[in-house]
Amino acid sequence: MHHDRQQIRARHTDDTLTVYQAYRPEIGLAAVREGRFPETWKRDRMTWIKPSFLWMMYRCGWAAKEGQETVLAVEITREGFEWALRHASLSHYQPGLHEDLASWKRELRRAPARVQWDPERDLHLDPLPHRSLQLGLSGEAVRRYADVWTVSLTDVTPLAHEIHGLVRAGDTEGAARLLPQERAYPVPEGLLDHLRR
């Protein structure tokens, strides 16, 4: 697979990067209210973060799926994001990248983060030829994400509904104008070598 088909595209600033997650309203709204993940939010479970707004929409059905009615834009430090990538393992076995199946399984068990490359989506949520990063955090990575890396939390559910309304009305241009501007993330040299081929 070509590297240009596996690019990290995201909203980012000099210090931060935005990822998306969908939650039950009682968790999502509490997080926005408190400006951080509440104590009730499980730090011992795996959590997946996605830099692609449209992939999040695909996953949560425009914030209509049960348990995913509140979509959060979570701004995290680039330092934290890159720490997760550095310590991540690919979520599936890739011959040529991994020595053998057993060593990949060992790596996956040890890694506090895992990476999946899934087809990016368009406004109709149809797959595109290039890939979008999903980053799964567990153990130490979840705790760092919730308590160290998170800079701000924003409820973007109204935006999701507005864009979806325009798509349904056939106004894809209007919908596209409202999309968060995601551009290629300047990945430090070599950081993704163990995560793509």
C-alpha positions as CSV (number, residue, x, y, z in Angstrom):
1,M,0.0,0.0,0.0
2,H,1.3,3.4,-0.9
3,H,2.2,5.8,1.9
4,D,0.2,8.6,0.3
5,R,-2.9,6.4,0.8
6,Q,-2.1,6.2,4.5
7,Q,-1.8,9.8,5.5
8,I,-2.8,11.2,8.8
9,R,-5.2,14.0,8.0
10,A,-6.5,16.1,10.9
11,R,-7.3,19.5,12.2
12,H,-4.1,20.6,13.9
13,T,-2.3,23.6,15.2
14,D,1.3,24.0,16.2
15,D,0.7,22.3,19.5
16,T,-2.5,20.3,19.2
17,L,-4.5,17.9,17.0
18,T,-8.3,17.3,17.1
19,V,-9.8,13.8,17.4
20,Y,-13.4,12.7,17.5
21,Q,-15.3,10.3,19.8
22,A,-19.0,9.6,20.2
23,Y,-20.6,8.9,23.6
24,R,-23.8,8.5,25.5
25,P,-25.1,12.0,26.3
26,E,-24.5,11.5,30.1
27,I,-20.8,10.9,29.5
28,G,-20.3,13.2,26.6
29,L,-22.1,16.2,28.0
30,A,-20.5,15.7,31.5
31,A,-17.1,15.8,29.8
32,V,-17.9,19.0,28.0
33,R,-19.3,20.6,31.1
34,E,-16.2,19.7,33.2
35,G,-13.8,20.3,30.4
36,R,-12.2,16.9,31.1
37,F,-13.3,13.3,31.1
38,P,-15.4,12.7,34.3
39,E,-14.4,10.2,37.0
40,T,-17.2,7.9,35.7
41,W,-15.4,7.6,32.4
42,K,-13.6,4.2,32.3
43,R,-9.8,4.7,32.2
44,D,-9.3,0.9,32.2
45,R,-11.1,0.2,28.9
46,M,-9.8,0.6,25.4
47,T,-10.9,3.9,23.7
48,W,-10.7,4.6,20.0
49,I,-9.9,8.1,18.7
50,K,-10.3,9.3,15.1
51,P,-8.9,12.4,13.5
52,S,-11.4,12.1,10.7
53,F,-14.8,13.8,11.2
54,L,-16.4,11.9,8.4
55,W,-15.1,8.6,9.7
56,M,-16.7,9.4,13.0
57,M,-20.0,10.2,11.3
58,Y,-19.8,6.9,9.5
59,R,-19.2,5.1,12.8
60,C,-21.9,6.9,14.8
61,G,-24.5,7.3,11.9
62,W,-24.4,11.1,12.2
63,A,-24.9,10.8,15.9
64,A,-28.0,8.7,15.6
65,K,-26.7,5.3,16.9
66,E,-27.6,4.4,20.4
67,G,-24.9,5.2,22.9
68,Q,-23.2,7.5,20.3
69,E,-25.6,10.4,20.3
70,T,-23.0,13.0,21.6
71,V,-20.0,13.6,19.4
72,L,-17.0,15.3,20.9
73,A,-14.1,17.0,19.3
74,V,-11.2,16.4,21.6
75,E,-8.2,18.6,21.2
76,I,-5.1,16.8,22.4
77,T,-1.4,17.7,22.5
78,R,0.6,16.8,19.5
79,E,3.2,15.5,21.9
80,G,0.7,13.0,23.4
81,F,-0.6,11.9,19.9
82,E,3.0,11.2,18.8
83,W,3.7,9.3,22.0
84,A,0.7,7.1,21.2
85,L,1.9,6.5,17.7
86,R,5.4,5.7,18.8
87,H,4.1,3.1,21.3
88,A,1.4,1.7,19.0
89,S,1.2,-1.7,17.3
90,L,-0.8,-2.4,14.1
91,S,-4.1,-4.0,15.1
92,H,-3.7,-6.7,12.4
93,Y,-0.9,-8.9,11.4
94,Q,1.1,-7.7,8.4
95,P,3.6,-10.1,6.9
96,G,6.8,-8.3,6.0
97,L,6.3,-5.7,8.8
98,H,6.2,-8.2,11.6
99,E,8.7,-11.0,12.1
100,D,6.0,-13.6,12.6
101,L,2.5,-14.0,14.0
102,A,3.7,-14.8,17.5
103,S,5.9,-11.7,17.7
104,W,3.1,-9.5,16.4
105,K,0.7,-11.0,19.1
106,R,3.3,-10.3,21.8
107,E,3.8,-6.7,20.6
108,L,0.0,-6.1,20.5
109,R,-0.4,-7.4,24.0
110,R,2.3,-5.1,25.3
111,A,1.5,-2.0,23.3
112,P,-0.6,0.7,25.0
113,A,-2.0,1.8,21.7
114,R,-3.0,0.2,18.4
115,V,-3.5,1.5,14.9
116,Q,-6.0,0.6,12.2
117,W,-6.1,2.1,8.8
118,D,-9.7,2.2,7.5
119,P,-11.1,3.6,4.2
120,E,-11.8,7.3,4.6
121,R,-15.4,8.3,3.9
122,D,-17.1,10.9,1.8
123,L,-20.2,13.0,2.7
124,H,-22.4,10.1,1.7
125,L,-20.3,7.9,4.0
126,D,-19.1,5.8,1.1
127,P,-15.5,4.5,1.2
128,L,-12.8,6.5,-0.5
129,P,-9.6,5.0,-1.9
130,H,-7.3,6.5,0.8
131,R,-7.1,5.4,4.4
132,S,-7.9,7.1,7.6
133,L,-6.2,6.5,11.0
134,Q,-8.0,5.0,13.9
135,L,-6.0,5.0,17.1
136,G,-7.0,2.7,20.0
137,L,-5.7,3.6,23.4
138,S,-5.5,1.3,26.4
139,G,-3.7,1.1,29.8
140,E,-1.2,3.9,30.2
141,A,-2.3,5.6,27.0
142,V,-5.9,6.0,28.1
143,R,-4.9,7.6,31.4
144,R,-2.5,10.0,29.7
145,Y,-5.2,10.8,27.1
146,A,-7.8,11.6,29.7
147,D,-5.7,13.3,32.3
148,V,-2.6,14.7,30.5
149,W,-3.1,15.2,26.8
150,T,-6.6,16.6,26.6
151,V,-6.6,20.3,26.1
152,S,-10.2,21.0,25.3
153,L,-13.5,19.2,24.7
154,T,-16.3,20.5,22.4
155,D,-19.7,19.1,21.6
156,V,-19.9,19.0,17.8
157,T,-23.3,17.1,17.7
158,P,-25.1,20.2,16.4
159,L,-22.6,20.5,13.6
160,A,-23.0,16.8,12.8
161,H,-26.8,17.3,12.6
162,E,-26.5,20.4,10.5
163,I,-24.1,18.8,8.0
164,H,-26.2,15.7,7.8
165,G,-29.3,17.8,7.1
166,L,-27.6,19.5,4.2
167,V,-26.4,16.2,2.8
168,R,-30.0,14.8,3.0
169,A,-31.3,17.9,1.3
170,G,-28.8,17.3,-1.6
171,D,-26.7,20.4,-0.8
172,T,-23.3,18.6,-0.7
173,E,-21.4,21.9,-1.4
174,G,-23.0,23.5,1.6
175,A,-22.2,20.5,3.7
176,A,-18.6,20.4,2.5
177,R,-18.1,24.0,3.5
178,L,-19.1,23.2,7.1
179,L,-16.7,20.3,7.4
180,P,-13.8,20.7,9.8
181,Q,-10.7,21.5,7.7
182,E,-8.4,18.4,7.9
183,R,-5.0,18.6,6.3
184,A,-2.0,16.3,6.2
185,Y,-0.3,16.1,9.6
186,P,3.4,16.7,9.6
187,V,4.5,13.3,10.9
188,P,8.1,13.3,12.3
189,E,10.5,11.3,10.1
190,G,10.2,7.5,10.8
191,L,7.4,7.8,13.3
192,L,5.0,5.6,11.2
193,D,7.5,3.1,9.8
194,H,6.3,0.4,12.2
195,L,2.6,1.1,11.4
196,R,2.4,1.1,7.6
197,R,4.3,-0.5,4.7
